[in-house]
């Protein structure tokens, strides 16, 4: 009892000491001066402050500076720059010694001395493992893995996303929260997607994004992830989002290039939008809008403060006191629509662009545009009709095309859309509608279409008389449209239209180059900004791969040189397979269970039992031979595979090429990359290839084969070139010294016959090594149907 009393009396003393120490630290914090931290005078300009800040950030960044107080110093530098870079906060500090922030640097107020102990509310409410007390972003913008894959990634092709990686046990996350909250409120109103990933609850998504530490901020655009590597300041985050957007989204337009910009509607098949404003840089809201509608509209920007834009302002009578947006379609002299407002909000701009996404008469350049202009009928009262002109792009068609445009501009029916195609570029579509296979291009023709299903079924009617742009042609088309409103059954023909060609597909190479550039830039950025701890797994993998590759080459070189010095192959053969005597050149220490090699012939009768119905895991090793080489090859085959007869999963057969040569050739044709073994032979003489001595390991259950190509290691008949184990399958090499018997044996003296026999015998010299690789599962497999 006495011990408990002493502990109780001591506890208040401990509390007092702790509060005293905390108060001392706060008093020290109150004396922190942002000018002293950055090392600048009170008269320093913004350029000087920014220059010093960049130098200090590089010096004290926690990824580069491993000192114990580097992280705290980095936070102080960042906060000091945030104060001094903002004129309002800087003035407030110079006058009163304080800022709007209640707790800069995570400590007490600037310039305030308290006679009593001061505690911020967050002192008692740590956000550790407390899901209900998170900031607004943690609950409103929380992302899950499926939501990211199904929603965020597809949507990132229309707008960029800014995602914060955080956790409940992250001390540094508290420091960036005020800046993050301010940035989210601003960027979300502009159309930027916001997300928050809690590592404690979404570890899978964090690993998928490559975020291995908290806090982290990253951007996602076009499905690609880019990490933010700078100090968490509002200006930096805003610039980071702007840098995510592709270049050349918005073109700067002046009096010099306005005609080229507006007149390019024909080549790009898009309306053109011009924004007139007094700021020298393109607003971020306008850039985000250009990215969202980049597939439909071309965007330009006119700086009203430049002298080079005076003629444009005068030509279109622009009010310089408010931002003005003009949209141009086929006419470059008069805008099709105009909007002017002092506060250009995202909702106003989106509605304006959506109502002007298409030209009056757009050209059908791909299937996506066709689906949007002429949607499939859904309900009876929502019929949509498409008036389609099939014409050409030559100069002789210009008058008719212009007359079609003039007629479409007077259309007042909401259910009718006008479009045209060039027959030369959409030949398959035009052939079905025109019902002609003649190579001579027919005159321009107009069709009225109604799409019935996404598969391509349409009801259509041809407007009689063709289309030359005369008043009679316009009257006939007008009469048909009036009849269509009263009786939709006048569309008395049906057809299945093919998918339209993508006329802009030729730009794929340029897009590929840009993609490759972005990928290389991302790699260089990761190398420059990632610390060594994060780079170690990648470096370890690279060095391991190089070590294994180098070691394999060295071992292979020494093994080949040692095998070159082995004894020459014997001229006399061992016992044949029929008498069952084992050979002496065993290549494996596995004890055989049989004292003979059972080899059956693979024919049309034994094909099903020996190959098709093999049990899973079983393989049939087939030797390819002829009547003339049967005895020699079978004997050598038995000696090489005898040590592998102990395996119950291997079966041995032989295939007679004199009977089944067609089957052998067809098999190698179906095998993936298998025909690469014969690339040195002429294609016209491929049927003359001699397959004797080839060995096939056939897996009937999984339908693949492993291929052994004959090699020759003796010295008879001149010098030879030795290959790695497995012939072609071991490394793709070929013997070029006459070791293969690619040609039929010529009639010669008995000595020549003996030499030919020796060469046939040596075709299986490396079969034992190949069999070992087959058992190890390291041979390449060729899958066949």
Secondary structure, DSSP 4 states (H G I P E B T S, - for coil): -HHHHHHHHHHHHHHHHHHHHHHHHHHHHHT--HHHHHT--TT--HHHHHHHHHHHHHHH-TTT--STTHHHHHHHHHHHHHHHTSHHHHHHHHHHS--S-SSGGGS--TT---SS----GGGT---TT-GGG--HHHHHSB--HHHIIIIIHHHTTTS-EEEEEE-TT-SHHHHHHHHHHHHHHHHHHHT-EEEEEETTT-HHHHHHHT--SSSEEEEEETTEEEE--S---HHHHHHHHHHHSPTTSEEE--TTTHHHHHHTHHHHTSEEEEEEESSSS--HHHHHHHHHTTTTEEEEEEETTSGGGHHHHHHTT--TTS-EEEEE-S-SSS-SEEEE-SS--HHHHHHHHHTTSS-TEEE--SHHHHHHHSPPP-SGGG--EEEEEEE-SSGGGHHHHHHHHHHHHT---TTEEEEEEETTTSHHHHHHHHT---SSPPPPEEEEEEE--TTSEEEEEEPTT---S-HHHHHHHHHHHHHHHH-GGG--EEEEPPPPP-TTGGGHHHHHHHHHHHHHHHHHHHHHHS-HHHHHHHHHHHHHHHHHHHHHHHHHHHHHHHHHTSPPPPSS----TTTTPPPS-----PPPS-SS--EEE--TTTHIIIIITPPTT-EEEEEEE-TTTHHHHHHHHHHHHGGGTT-TTEEEEEEEHHHHHHHHHHHHHHSTTGGGGGTTS-GGGGGG---TT-EEEEETTTTEEEEE--B--S-TTS------TTTHHHHS----SS-S--SPPPP--HHHHHHHHHHHHTTBTTHHHHHHHHHHT-S--EE--
